[in-house]
């Protein structure tokens, strides 16, 4: 992917950011001179070109780029010409999501896949409620993301995640599931719905509960497997909701499963029933990958506007750090 803008500083900073984030399956190159861009295009294939709207169409065609997206100084509007445009001064990750969406929707898109080793898949699941499952998963995700490329996937039907983050989403897991059911996995599709919180990447949860109800456990398991094998992520955290007993199909693709538990008799009965189901369904071996945990409660946390940061400050953050140190 080539990037050219009349502002060299913008070009270089944007390219550096995208290469560090690794949100696209391309090597991203910055060009600060139009002549050098055209010369490069004579001998090399430019699959995707981001270029200033001030550059005439005839000059753009001389680059030989297969697909072009314009970088607009003002608010981008539906293109009247042959190229779509994006507002260049928005957040870089948001800009790249728009670019990837345009690129994926192109009928000539070949659908690139990453070449990478399989990432480690971590499941966080419990058949009981109000057990700090999501709080633990988000704490672990933030801690792991300090050293690794981590993707967090929330599989709850009503997660409240957007309200915790304070963001409105244009796409998310609902879109990813739809595209996967239609065309299989493509890394560029994933890149078009990935958001970032601090150092942690995540796909916003489903927009409507029905979107999860229509997904089979096998389909979700296959999607997760593709992401682990064909993306840059070294760890994938699956935060399960009440996915029903089809959750077992997805848990089978996890390398380890953390299961928050409580001591009351009702919670214990639910755990026993789930374990009996694993045995009766022929998934008894999954029990060896389940680690039961008892995360400490954090009753003092009240403000949702910085709840995710608070997770790292208290007992839950200390507990999770100690747990991760013991892992191989």
URWO-V286803 format. One record per residue. N is the residue number from 1. PHI is phi as a letter, one per 40 degrees, with the letter a starting at -180 (NA if undefined). PSI is psi as a letter, one per 40 degrees, with the letter a starting at -180 (NA if undefined). Layout:
n=N phi=PHI psi=PSI
n=N phi=PHI psi=PSI
This chain:
n=1 phi=NA psi=h
n=2 phi=b psi=i
n=3 phi=b psi=h
n=4 phi=b psi=h
n=5 phi=a psi=i
n=6 phi=c psi=e
n=7 phi=c psi=h
n=8 phi=d psi=d
n=9 phi=c psi=d
n=10 phi=c psi=d
n=11 phi=d psi=d
n=12 phi=c psi=d
n=13 phi=c psi=d
n=14 phi=c psi=d
n=15 phi=c psi=d
n=16 phi=c psi=d
n=17 phi=c psi=d
n=18 phi=c psi=d
n=19 phi=c psi=d
n=20 phi=c psi=d
n=21 phi=c psi=d
n=22 phi=f psi=f
n=23 phi=c psi=e
n=24 phi=b psi=i
n=25 phi=c psi=f
n=26 phi=b psi=i
n=27 phi=c psi=h
n=28 phi=c psi=h
n=29 phi=b psi=h
n=30 phi=c psi=h
n=31 phi=b psi=h
n=32 phi=b psi=e
n=33 phi=b psi=h
n=34 phi=c psi=d
n=35 phi=c psi=d
n=36 phi=c psi=d
n=37 phi=c psi=d
n=38 phi=c psi=d
n=39 phi=c psi=d
n=40 phi=c psi=d
n=41 phi=c psi=e
n=42 phi=c psi=d
n=43 phi=b psi=e
n=44 phi=b psi=i
n=45 phi=c psi=h
n=46 phi=b psi=h
n=47 phi=c psi=d
n=48 phi=b psi=h
n=49 phi=b psi=h
n=50 phi=b psi=h
n=51 phi=a psi=i
n=52 phi=d psi=i
n=53 phi=c psi=e
n=54 phi=c psi=e
n=55 phi=c psi=h
n=56 phi=c psi=i
n=57 phi=d psi=d
n=58 phi=c psi=d
n=59 phi=c psi=d
n=60 phi=c psi=d
n=61 phi=c psi=d
n=62 phi=c psi=e
n=63 phi=c psi=d
n=64 phi=g psi=e
n=65 phi=c psi=h
n=66 phi=c psi=d
n=67 phi=a psi=h
n=68 phi=b psi=h
n=69 phi=b psi=h
n=70 phi=c psi=i
n=71 phi=c psi=h
n=72 phi=c psi=h
n=73 phi=c psi=d
n=74 phi=c psi=a
n=75 phi=c psi=h
n=76 phi=c psi=h
n=77 phi=b psi=i
n=78 phi=d psi=h
n=79 phi=c psi=h
n=80 phi=c psi=d
n=81 phi=c psi=a
n=82 phi=c psi=e
n=83 phi=b psi=h
n=84 phi=c psi=i
n=85 phi=b psi=i
n=86 phi=b psi=i
n=87 phi=c psi=h
n=88 phi=c psi=e
n=89 phi=c psi=e
n=90 phi=c psi=i
n=91 phi=d psi=h
n=92 phi=c psi=d
n=93 phi=c psi=d
n=94 phi=c psi=d
n=95 phi=d psi=d
n=96 phi=c psi=d
n=97 phi=c psi=d
n=98 phi=c psi=d
n=99 phi=c psi=d
n=100 phi=c psi=d
n=101 phi=c psi=d
n=102 phi=c psi=d
n=103 phi=c psi=d
n=104 phi=c psi=d
n=105 phi=c psi=e
n=106 phi=c psi=h
n=107 phi=c psi=e
n=108 phi=c psi=e
n=109 phi=c psi=h
n=110 phi=c psi=e
n=111 phi=g psi=g
n=112 phi=c psi=i
n=113 phi=b psi=i
n=114 phi=c psi=i
n=115 phi=b psi=h
n=116 phi=a psi=i
n=117 phi=c psi=i
n=118 phi=c psi=h
n=119 phi=c psi=i
n=120 phi=c psi=h
n=121 phi=b psi=h
n=122 phi=b psi=h
n=123 phi=c psi=i
n=124 phi=b psi=h
n=125 phi=a psi=i
n=126 phi=a psi=h
n=127 phi=c psi=e
n=128 phi=b psi=i
n=129 phi=b psi=i
n=130 phi=f psi=f
n=131 phi=b psi=e
n=132 phi=g psi=f
n=133 phi=d psi=d
n=134 phi=c psi=d
n=135 phi=d psi=d
n=136 phi=c psi=d
n=137 phi=c psi=d
n=138 phi=c psi=d
n=139 phi=c psi=d
n=140 phi=c psi=d
n=141 phi=c psi=d
n=142 phi=c psi=d
n=143 phi=c psi=d
n=144 phi=c psi=d
n=145 phi=c psi=e
n=146 phi=c psi=d
n=147 phi=b psi=e
n=148 phi=b psi=i
n=149 phi=c psi=h
n=150 phi=b psi=h
n=151 phi=b psi=h
n=152 phi=b psi=h
n=153 phi=b psi=h
n=154 phi=b psi=h
n=155 phi=b psi=f
n=156 phi=c psi=i
n=157 phi=c psi=d
n=158 phi=b psi=g
n=159 phi=c psi=d
n=160 phi=g psi=e
n=161 phi=c psi=d
n=162 phi=c psi=d
n=163 phi=c psi=d
n=164 phi=c psi=d
n=165 phi=c psi=d
n=166 phi=g psi=f
n=167 phi=b psi=i
n=168 phi=b psi=h
n=169 phi=b psi=i
n=170 phi=c psi=e
n=171 phi=a psi=i
n=172 phi=a psi=a
n=173 phi=c psi=d
n=174 phi=d psi=d
n=175 phi=c psi=d
n=176 phi=c psi=d
n=177 phi=c psi=d
n=178 phi=c psi=d
n=179 phi=c psi=d
n=180 phi=c psi=d
n=181 phi=c psi=d
n=182 phi=c psi=d
n=183 phi=b psi=e
n=184 phi=g psi=a
n=185 phi=c psi=h
n=186 phi=b psi=h
n=187 phi=d psi=d
n=188 phi=c psi=d
n=189 phi=c psi=d
n=190 phi=c psi=d
n=191 phi=c psi=d
n=192 phi=c psi=e
n=193 phi=b psi=e
n=194 phi=c psi=h
n=195 phi=b psi=i
n=196 phi=b psi=h
n=197 phi=b psi=h
n=198 phi=g psi=b
n=199 phi=b psi=e
n=200 phi=c psi=h
n=201 phi=c psi=i
n=202 phi=a psi=i
n=203 phi=b psi=h
n=204 phi=d psi=i
n=205 phi=c psi=i
n=206 phi=c psi=i
n=207 phi=c psi=d
n=208 phi=b psi=i
n=209 phi=d psi=d
n=210 phi=c psi=d
n=211 phi=c psi=d
n=212 phi=c psi=d
n=213 phi=c psi=d
n=214 phi=c psi=e
n=215 phi=c psi=h
n=216 phi=c psi=i
n=217 phi=c psi=d
n=218 phi=c psi=d
n=219 phi=c psi=d
n=220 phi=c psi=d
n=221 phi=c psi=d
n=222 phi=c psi=d
n=223 phi=c psi=d
n=224 phi=c psi=d
n=225 phi=c psi=d
n=226 phi=c psi=d
n=227 phi=c psi=d
n=228 phi=c psi=d
n=229 phi=c psi=d
n=230 phi=b psi=f
n=231 phi=b psi=i
n=232 phi=c psi=e
n=233 phi=c psi=h
n=234 phi=c psi=d
n=235 phi=a psi=h
n=236 phi=b psi=h
n=237 phi=b psi=h
n=238 phi=b psi=h
n=239 phi=c psi=g
n=240 phi=c psi=i
n=241 phi=c psi=a
n=242 phi=c psi=g
n=243 phi=c psi=e
n=244 phi=g psi=a
n=245 phi=c psi=e
n=246 phi=c psi=e
n=247 phi=d psi=d
n=248 phi=c psi=d
n=249 phi=c psi=d
n=250 phi=c psi=d
n=251 phi=c psi=d
n=252 phi=c psi=d
n=253 phi=c psi=e
n=254 phi=c psi=i
n=255 phi=c psi=d
n=256 phi=a psi=i
n=257 phi=b psi=h
n=258 phi=c psi=h
n=259 phi=b psi=h
n=260 phi=c psi=h
n=261 phi=b psi=i
n=262 phi=b psi=i
n=263 phi=c psi=e
n=264 phi=c psi=i
n=265 phi=c psi=d
n=266 phi=c psi=d
n=267 phi=c psi=d
n=268 phi=c psi=d
n=269 phi=c psi=d
n=270 phi=c psi=d
n=271 phi=c psi=d
n=272 phi=c psi=d
n=273 phi=c psi=d
n=274 phi=c psi=d
n=275 phi=c psi=d
n=276 phi=c psi=d
n=277 phi=c psi=d
n=278 phi=d psi=d
n=279 phi=c psi=d
n=280 phi=c psi=d
n=281 phi=c psi=e
n=282 phi=g psi=e
n=283 phi=b psi=f
n=284 phi=c psi=d
n=285 phi=c psi=d
n=286 phi=c psi=d
n=287 phi=c psi=d
n=288 phi=c psi=d
n=289 phi=c psi=e
n=290 phi=c psi=h
n=291 phi=b psi=h
n=292 phi=c psi=h
n=293 phi=b psi=i
n=294 phi=b psi=g
n=295 phi=c psi=i
n=296 phi=c psi=i
n=297 phi=c psi=i
n=298 phi=b psi=g
n=299 phi=c psi=d
n=300 phi=c psi=e
n=301 phi=c psi=h
n=302 phi=b psi=d
n=303 phi=c psi=h
n=304 phi=c psi=e
n=305 phi=c psi=d
n=306 phi=b psi=f
n=307 phi=c psi=d
n=308 phi=c psi=d
n=309 phi=c psi=d
n=310 phi=c psi=d
n=311 phi=d psi=d
n=312 phi=c psi=e
n=313 phi=c psi=d
n=314 phi=c psi=a
n=315 phi=c psi=d
n=316 phi=c psi=d
n=317 phi=c psi=d
n=318 phi=c psi=d
n=319 phi=c psi=d
n=320 phi=c psi=d
n=321 phi=d psi=d
n=322 phi=c psi=d
n=323 phi=c psi=d
n=324 phi=c psi=d
n=325 phi=c psi=d
n=326 phi=c psi=e
n=327 phi=c psi=i
n=328 phi=c psi=NA
